[in-house]
Amino acid sequence: MDWSSLNIEEKMLHFILPLWAILSMASVYLTSSYRTMVGIYVLGVVIGLIIVVPDWPYFYRSPLSWNEPLGVEIVQPRQSLPNSHR
């Protein structure tokens, strides 16, 4: 995922969560049921997470190009010493 896709995801989540919060507040006003309000808001959060969290192909519109590593030095592991108690 690239930076522009992360920006899109963040904007989508900032739109989805308040929308469901407003809908859940309207439902508590109409039904006077706290349980319904929480259920509607949890449903909205789950839908928002399903839309935003997975790496959908929609978010791969401008992939990042990685640079080649500069002079990588391979370090050999140390030889283990025999068990000697001094």
Secondary structure, 3 states (H helix, E strand, C coil): CCHHHHHHHHHHHHHHHHHHHHHHHHHHHHHCCHHHHHHHHHHHHHHHHHHHCCCCHHHCCCCCCCCCCCCCCCCCCCCCCCCCCC
